[in-house]
Amino acid sequence: MADSVITVRYFAGARAAAGMPEETLTDEVLPGGATLAQLVKVLGDRHGQRLTTVLTAASFLVDGLSWRDHDRELPPGAVVDVLPPFAGG
């Protein structure tokens, strides 16, 4: 049962580093009850050092809300937006 599916949407430099605009992670990749820190590790392992570097500076939105607690459990079915620092004014 894949009720803990997490959708990850990448923006700007994160999209370039991941090589895709969006992906869905099922229980097989990211077990239910995973934290944001665990998600970040899985994403870095899947996509390599370039994305890992972006993730260290990125901000995250979970279901549209700013999410700073990396040790908090992600809700089932969450949409996680990866927002790298933006340049400009």
Buried (B, 14 or more C-beta within 10 A) or exposed (E): EEEBBBEBBBBBBBBBBBEEEEBEBBBEBBEBEBBBEBBBBBBBEEBEEBBBBBBEEBBBBBEEEEBEEEEEEBEEEBBBBBBBEEEEE
